[in-house]
């Protein structure tokens, strides 16, 4: 799930602290790191884009990226439609991540696909009460009854699964990057590694400049 990287339209909470151009620069770096990190896995990588019709050619990867449009007026509806559209197109299992969690590893994605073979739904909770990964092998509507953007997103999603009689696996918690504190946490997580070269370049520049 990704937004087209345009200043003022991505990472708006982070932009309040670092400015819209810098927030967009980090988001662009996230997209590039995710593409390089995940495109070669034993799965088909698809970018679910908003606004509809936007594309990432020239912004991510050497190979032409595959896109679908996000459909619907709110996040919950768009997420549900993404699962519906991918299963209609022939997918047997779908693992969705958000573009604001570039540190989700290929091994975590692989474990999520394995977990979906055993459970109806797999989640990677985040410390703000949401989740940064959700996977299913059918397009169950576990989204539209959930108050997205609140600290109860993960719990309400689990409750929706329970009402539908679905089993849930939760992998180890992670975090996504919405605030300056999250950007600091990502830089701390990176340490001296070059695991996310594009993101670390932006974050280290911010640290040198005293932004974080």
N, C-alpha and C positions, 0 to 999 in steps of 0.2 A: 504494500500500500504506500503510494508516494504522491506528493504534490509536485507540480512543476516548479522548479526552483526560481522564484521571482521575489526580489526584495519586497518586504511588506506583506507577503502572502504565506511565508513559511517561518516556523519557529518564532511566532509573534511574541510569546512570553519572554523568550530569550532576547529578542530584539529590544525589548524595553530596557535591558541593561547594557547591551553591547552595540545596539544600532541595527537597523534592518539589513544593511549591506553586509555587515559582519556575520549576522545570523544566517543570511542566505549563503555566504561563503562556506560556513560550516556545514549547512545542509547539503550543498553541492558536493562537498567532500564526503559526507555520509553516503550519498548515492554512488559515488565512484568506488568507495571502499566496499560497499555491499556488493556491487557488481563484480569486482575483482575477487572478493572473498567467496562468493557463492555460485558464480556462473558455471563453474566446472564440476559441480557435484553431480551425483547420480539422480538428478531430477531435472525438470524443465523450469527454468526461472522466468517468471512472468511479472511484468510491472503493471500493477493496477493503478491507473492514473486519474488524477483530478487536477484541473478541470478536464472534462471529457474532450478528447481530441488532442490533448497535449502529449508530446512524445519526447524521448530522451536520446534520440540519435545525436551523436557528437558529444554527448555529455557523460556517457558511461560506456566502458568496455570497448573492445576492438570489434567484436561480433555485433551485428544488428540486434538490438534488444527486442523482445517480444512484449507487446502491450495489450491490455484490455482497458476499457473505460470503467471508472467507478460510476455506478448509476444510483440515483436517489438523492433526496434532499438533506439527509442527515447521516452521520457516520454509521450508526447501527444499520440503517437500511442499505447503505453502500457496501458494508462488509458482508451482509447477507447476500446481496446480489452478486458480489464477487465469487462467493462459494457456488451459488447457483450457476453462474455463467461458466465457471471452470469445470464443474461436474457435467453440465450439459455438453461441453466441448470434448468430453471423454476422459477427464481426470478420474483416477480411482482413489487418490488420497490428495488432500490439499493442506499444506502448512503455510499459514500467512504470518508475515512479520511486518512491523512498521518500520519506516525508513529512519525513525529517530532512535533506533537501537542498533547501530552499526557493529557493535561488539558481540552480537549474537554470532556464535561460531558455527562453522559448517558441521562440527560434531554435534552441537545442540540441535540443529535442524535435522540431522540424521537420526538422532535419538527421538525427536518428535515424530518423525515418520514411523519409526519402530513402535512407539507408544500408541499411535493411531491404529496399528494392527491389533492391539490388545484392548483399547478403550475407544469409546465413541468420540471423545473430545480430549485434546491435550492442551494444556495452558502453561505458559511461563509467566508466573506472577511478577509484578514489579512493586517496588517499595512504596509507591504512591497509591496502592490499592487497585491498580489496573493490571494489565498484562501486555507483554510485548510480542507474544506468539500465541497463535491459536491454530489448532489443526483438527480436521475431521475427515471421515471417509464418506459422509453424506452431507447434503446441504441443510442441516437442521437450523431452524431459526432460534438461535440462542442469543440474539443481539437486540431485537427491537423492543424487548421489555426491560432493557437495562438502561439506567441513567448514565450515559456515557460522560466522561470527564469528571466523575466523582470518585471519592476514595472507596466506593463500594462496588466498582465495576466488576472486579474478579469474583467477589462473593455473590453478587447478583447474577452473574453468568453461571456460576456453579448452581445457584438456586434454580435458574431456568433449565439447566440440564437435568436437575433432579425432578422437576415437574414433568419433563418429557421422558423420564425413565432412562436417561443416558448416563453412562459411566464416564468418569473424568479422571485423567492423570495430570498431576501437577509436577513439572520439572523444577529444578532449582531456581529460586527467585533471581531476578536480574533488576535492571533499571532502564528507563529510557531518558532521553535528554530533552527536557523542557525548560529548565531554569539554569541560572549560572551555577548553582550548587551541583547540578547534574553534569555540567560541562567539566567542573573541577573533578568530580568523581570519575568521569571517563578518562581524564588526563592521568589521574592517580592510578586507575586500572591499567592504563597503558605502560606506565613507568618508563623505562628506557627502551622498550621494544618498538619495532617498526611494524607492528601487526596491522595497524590502520594508518598507512603512510600519509594519506591525504588529510584525514581528520587530525592526526597528531601534528601535522605541519601547522594547521590553523590554530589549534589549541596551544601549542608551544609559543607561537607568535603572540597570542593573547597573554600568556603568562609573562613573557619578556616585557610586554607593554603594560603590565600591571592590571590588565582587564580581569583576569581570574587569578 
